[in-house]
């Protein structure tokens, strides 16, 4: 049995894709998933995706998890970073020791600076953990838009198993053994996307329509910073050229929440006002602090990350931040 824990936007999207790929899927609804469960019971579309889940998808309420979990061969984790460890601890004693955990969650724990895969791996062992990342907006997955992701694991068998379960006519999968690299890309792109979005929001302040030059500058230098951090943490810099780095950054800037948040802040809203306006999770908001701490810990200078953190957490104006990034300087690019 393939189970998805969490019925929010990404949990719902992964459920639709797994079913589209020919799998029988069970959703393990959390206490936070009541709006989805109620909508499904009424025959209404998923509140965050606007599509109906397949009729043969089984939904299990929290008080019945223990009865169904022993049948799981694969569990897809689609809960928040904050709730990730508690979720794994709540289910691991009820599943087979061979059950694989595919992680759709992206982020660092602010206290321990562990990534999602590291947090889960510390609980069950790295060989059972697969990070599923790449340019994949939940609503587009659910709609069947052509999409590609990378499945990364310390175990080649585990990565291939999850990749095979997800692949379908319009959904391509790749595998990787660079878990650190793909996770750094998947997390850091949220921070960089805020910076690119801020440039776009600042266009009126500079008397132009698009701020194309500045967006390209922040985008490309952000990729370099992602590669630097991946390498110093033990990943491969070239991984950032792939789906989990450049690909994921592009989609987040173009259509993701973090890019929109940056545009609102660049356009004049305070970070708090922008968060209230969006009324959803903006992963880069918290990840920016963690990225700064990681950079300082490893002696890295990451200017894009630094100015994003200064704007959204420490009161610097977006205009001053972008101008600081382009202060006169001559240095080697790479």
C-alpha positions as CSV (number, residue, x, y, z in Angstrom):
1,X,0.0,0.0,0.0
2,X,1.2,3.5,-0.8
3,X,0.3,6.1,1.8
4,X,0.4,9.9,1.8
5,X,0.6,11.6,5.1
6,X,-0.9,15.1,4.9
7,X,-3.7,16.2,2.7
8,X,-2.7,19.8,2.0
9,X,-1.7,21.1,-1.4
10,X,1.4,19.0,-2.0
11,X,-0.1,15.9,-0.2
12,X,-3.1,16.1,-2.5
13,X,-1.0,16.6,-5.6
14,X,1.2,13.7,-4.8
15,X,-1.9,11.6,-4.2
16,X,-3.3,12.5,-7.6
17,X,0.0,11.8,-9.4
18,X,0.5,8.4,-7.6
19,X,-3.0,7.4,-8.6
20,X,-2.4,8.6,-12.2
21,X,0.6,6.4,-12.3
22,X,-1.5,3.4,-11.5
23,X,-1.0,3.0,-7.7
24,X,-3.7,2.4,-5.1
25,X,-3.3,5.3,-2.6
26,X,-4.3,5.9,0.9
27,X,-4.3,9.4,2.5
28,X,-3.6,9.6,6.2
29,X,-5.3,12.8,7.1
30,X,-3.8,14.9,9.9
31,X,-5.9,17.0,12.4
32,X,-5.0,20.0,10.2
33,X,-6.7,18.4,7.1
34,X,-10.4,18.8,8.2
35,X,-11.2,21.2,5.3
36,X,-10.0,18.7,2.8
37,X,-11.8,15.7,4.4
38,X,-15.0,17.7,4.6
39,X,-14.8,18.8,1.0
40,X,-14.0,15.2,-0.2
41,X,-17.0,13.8,1.8
42,X,-19.3,16.4,0.1
43,X,-17.9,15.5,-3.3
44,X,-16.2,18.9,-3.7
45,X,-12.8,19.6,-5.2
46,X,-9.7,19.8,-3.0
47,X,-9.8,23.3,-1.4
48,X,-6.2,24.1,-2.4
49,X,-6.0,22.4,-5.8
50,X,-9.4,22.9,-7.4
51,X,-9.5,19.2,-8.6
52,X,-11.3,16.1,-7.3
53,X,-9.1,13.3,-6.0
54,X,-9.7,9.9,-7.7
55,X,-12.7,8.1,-6.4
56,X,-10.8,5.0,-5.3
57,X,-8.4,7.0,-3.0
58,X,-8.9,5.8,0.6
59,X,-8.9,8.4,3.4
60,X,-7.9,7.4,6.9
61,X,-8.7,9.7,9.9
62,X,-6.1,10.2,12.6
63,X,-7.7,7.9,15.1
64,X,-7.6,5.0,12.6
65,X,-4.0,5.3,11.4
66,X,-2.7,2.4,13.6
67,X,-5.1,0.0,11.9
68,X,-3.9,0.8,8.4
69,X,-0.2,1.7,8.7
70,X,1.1,-1.9,9.0
71,X,0.1,-2.4,5.3
72,X,2.2,0.5,4.0
73,X,5.2,-0.3,1.7
74,X,5.8,3.4,1.0
75,X,4.8,6.5,2.9
76,X,5.0,10.0,1.3
77,X,5.5,12.7,3.9
78,X,3.7,15.9,3.0
79,X,3.6,17.7,6.3
80,X,5.4,20.9,7.5
81,X,9.0,20.9,8.6
82,X,7.9,21.7,12.1
83,X,5.7,18.6,12.3
84,X,8.0,16.2,10.4
85,X,9.9,14.5,13.3
86,X,6.8,14.1,15.4
87,X,4.9,12.6,12.5
88,X,7.7,10.0,11.8
89,X,7.9,9.1,15.5
90,X,4.1,8.6,15.6
91,X,4.1,6.2,12.7
92,X,7.4,4.3,12.6
93,X,6.5,1.7,15.2
94,X,3.4,0.8,13.2
95,X,5.1,0.2,9.8
96,X,7.3,-2.5,8.4
97,X,11.0,-2.0,8.9
98,X,11.2,-2.2,5.1
99,X,8.8,0.7,4.5
100,X,10.3,3.5,2.5
101,X,9.7,7.2,3.4
102,X,9.5,9.6,0.5
103,X,9.8,13.3,1.6
104,X,7.9,16.1,-0.2
105,X,8.7,18.4,2.7
106,X,11.5,21.0,2.2
107,X,13.2,23.1,4.8
108,X,15.8,23.3,7.6
109,X,14.9,23.0,11.3
110,X,15.9,26.3,12.7
111,X,17.3,24.9,15.9
112,X,19.3,21.9,14.7
113,X,19.9,23.1,11.1
114,X,19.0,19.6,9.8
115,X,17.2,19.2,6.5
116,X,14.0,17.2,6.1
117,X,15.9,14.1,4.9
118,X,18.4,14.4,7.8
119,X,15.6,14.7,10.3
120,X,13.8,11.6,9.0
121,X,17.1,9.7,8.4
122,X,18.1,10.2,12.0
123,X,14.9,8.5,13.1
124,X,14.7,5.5,10.7
125,X,18.1,5.3,8.8
126,X,19.2,7.1,5.6
127,X,18.7,4.0,3.3
128,X,14.9,4.2,3.8
129,X,14.6,7.9,3.0
130,X,14.0,9.5,-0.5
131,X,13.8,13.3,-1.0
132,X,11.5,14.1,-3.9
133,X,12.3,17.6,-5.2
134,X,12.2,19.7,-8.4
135,X,10.2,22.3,-10.2
136,X,6.7,21.0,-9.2
137,X,4.0,23.4,-8.2
138,X,1.2,21.4,-6.5
139,X,-1.7,22.7,-8.6
140,X,0.2,21.9,-11.9
141,X,1.0,18.4,-10.7
142,X,-2.7,17.8,-9.9
143,X,-3.7,19.2,-13.3
144,X,-1.4,16.9,-15.2
145,X,0.9,19.6,-16.5
146,X,4.2,18.0,-17.9
147,X,6.5,17.9,-14.9
148,X,9.9,16.3,-13.9
149,X,11.3,15.7,-10.4
150,X,14.4,14.1,-8.9
151,X,14.3,11.3,-6.3
152,X,17.5,11.4,-4.2
153,X,18.6,8.8,-1.6
154,X,21.6,7.2,-0.1
155,X,20.1,4.0,-1.4
156,X,20.0,3.6,-5.2
157,X,17.2,1.0,-4.8
158,X,15.1,3.3,-2.7
159,X,15.5,6.2,-5.1
160,X,14.6,4.0,-8.1
161,X,11.6,2.5,-6.3
162,X,10.0,5.9,-5.6
163,X,10.9,7.2,-9.1
164,X,9.1,4.2,-10.6
165,X,6.0,4.7,-8.5
166,X,5.7,8.4,-9.5
167,X,6.5,8.2,-13.2
168,X,3.7,8.5,-15.8
169,X,3.0,9.7,-19.3
170,X,3.5,13.4,-18.3
171,X,5.6,13.0,-15.2
172,X,9.2,12.2,-15.6
173,X,11.5,11.1,-12.8
174,X,15.3,11.1,-12.3
175,X,17.4,9.6,-9.5
176,X,20.3,11.0,-7.6
177,X,22.6,9.9,-4.7
178,X,23.3,13.6,-3.8
179,X,20.7,14.1,-1.1
180,X,22.5,17.0,0.4
181,X,22.8,18.8,-3.0
182,X,19.2,18.4,-4.0
183,X,17.9,19.5,-0.6
184,X,20.1,22.6,-0.5
185,X,18.8,23.5,-3.9
186,X,15.2,22.8,-2.9
187,X,15.5,24.9,0.3
188,X,17.7,27.7,-0.8
189,X,15.7,28.4,-3.9
190,X,13.0,29.8,-1.7
191,X,15.3,32.3,-0.2
192,X,16.8,33.3,-3.6
193,X,13.3,33.5,-5.1
194,X,12.3,36.1,-2.5
195,X,15.3,38.2,-3.6
196,X,14.3,37.9,-7.3
197,X,10.8,38.7,-6.5
198,X,11.9,41.8,-4.6
199,X,13.6,43.1,-7.7
200,X,10.4,42.8,-9.7
201,X,8.5,44.6,-7.0
202,X,11.0,47.4,-7.0
203,X,10.5,48.2,-10.7
204,X,8.4,51.3,-10.1
205,X,11.0,52.7,-7.7
206,X,13.5,52.6,-10.6
207,X,11.1,53.9,-13.2
208,X,11.0,50.7,-15.3
209,X,8.5,47.9,-15.9
210,X,10.4,44.7,-15.1
211,X,13.9,45.1,-13.5
212,X,15.1,42.4,-15.9
213,X,18.8,43.1,-15.4
214,X,18.5,43.0,-11.6
215,X,16.4,39.8,-11.6
216,X,18.9,38.0,-13.8
217,X,21.7,39.1,-11.5
218,X,20.1,38.0,-8.3
219,X,18.9,34.7,-10.0
220,X,22.3,33.8,-11.3
221,X,24.3,34.8,-8.2
222,X,21.8,33.0,-6.1
223,X,22.5,29.8,-8.0
224,X,26.2,30.3,-7.3
225,X,25.5,30.7,-3.5
226,X,23.4,27.6,-3.6
227,X,26.2,25.7,-5.2
228,X,28.7,27.0,-2.6
229,X,26.6,25.9,0.3
230,X,25.8,22.5,-1.2
231,X,29.5,21.9,-1.7
232,X,30.6,23.0,1.8
233,X,27.9,20.8,3.4
234,X,29.1,17.7,1.5
235,X,26.9,17.8,-1.7
236,X,27.9,18.4,-5.3
237,X,27.9,21.9,-6.8
238,X,26.8,20.6,-10.2
239,X,23.6,19.3,-8.6
240,X,22.4,22.9,-8.4
241,X,22.4,23.0,-12.3
242,X,19.6,20.4,-12.3
243,X,16.0,20.2,-11.4
244,X,16.4,20.7,-7.7
245,X,18.4,23.9,-8.2
246,X,18.0,26.0,-11.3
247,X,14.7,24.3,-12.2
248,X,13.1,24.7,-8.8
249,X,14.3,28.2,-8.5
250,X,12.8,29.2,-11.9
251,X,9.4,27.8,-11.0
252,X,9.4,29.4,-7.6
253,X,10.2,32.8,-9.0
254,X,7.7,32.5,-11.8
255,X,4.7,30.9,-10.0
256,X,5.6,30.1,-6.4
257,X,4.7,31.6,-3.0
258,X,8.2,32.8,-2.2
259,X,8.5,34.7,-5.5
260,X,5.1,36.4,-4.8
261,X,6.1,37.2,-1.3
262,X,9.3,38.9,-2.6
263,X,7.2,40.9,-5.1
264,X,4.9,42.2,-2.4
265,X,7.8,43.2,-0.1
266,X,9.6,44.9,-3.0
267,X,6.4,46.7,-3.9
268,X,6.2,48.3,-0.5
269,X,4.5,45.9,2.0
270,X,6.3,45.0,5.2
271,X,7.1,41.3,5.5
272,X,4.4,41.0,8.1
273,X,1.8,42.6,5.8
274,X,2.9,40.4,2.9
275,X,2.5,37.3,5.0
276,X,-0.9,38.4,6.1
277,X,-1.9,39.2,2.5
278,X,-0.9,35.7,1.3
279,X,-2.2,33.8,4.3
280,X,-0.1,30.8,3.6
281,X,3.3,29.3,4.4
282,X,6.3,31.1,2.9
283,X,9.1,28.7,3.4
284,X,11.9,31.1,2.5
285,X,10.9,33.4,5.4
286,X,12.2,31.0,8.0
287,X,14.8,29.4,5.7
288,X,16.6,32.7,5.3
289,X,17.6,32.8,8.9
290,X,18.8,29.2,8.8
291,X,20.8,29.8,5.7
292,X,22.6,32.8,7.2
293,X,23.5,30.7,10.3
294,X,24.7,27.8,8.1
295,X,26.8,30.2,6.0
296,X,28.4,31.8,9.1
297,X,29.1,28.4,10.6
298,X,31.0,27.4,7.5
299,X,32.7,30.7,6.8
300,X,30.8,31.4,3.6
301,X,29.9,34.9,2.3
302,X,26.5,34.6,0.7
303,X,25.4,38.2,-0.2
304,X,22.1,37.4,-1.8
305,X,21.0,35.3,1.2
306,X,22.3,38.0,3.5
307,X,20.3,40.8,2.0
308,X,17.1,38.8,1.8
309,X,17.4,38.0,5.5
310,X,18.2,41.6,6.3
311,X,15.1,42.8,4.5
312,X,12.6,40.3,5.8
313,X,13.9,40.0,9.4
314,X,15.9,43.0,10.3
315,X,14.2,46.0,8.6
316,X,16.5,46.9,5.7
317,X,14.6,48.4,2.8
318,X,14.4,46.3,-0.4
319,X,15.8,49.2,-2.5
320,X,18.9,49.6,-0.2
321,X,19.4,45.8,-0.2
322,X,19.5,45.6,-4.0
323,X,21.7,48.6,-4.3
324,X,24.2,47.1,-1.8
325,X,24.4,43.9,-3.9
326,X,25.6,46.0,-6.9
327,X,28.0,48.3,-5.1
328,X,31.2,48.8,-7.1
329,X,33.5,45.8,-6.9
330,X,35.8,43.7,-9.2
331,X,36.2,40.1,-8.4
332,X,36.3,36.7,-10.0
333,X,32.8,35.5,-10.9
334,X,33.2,31.8,-10.0
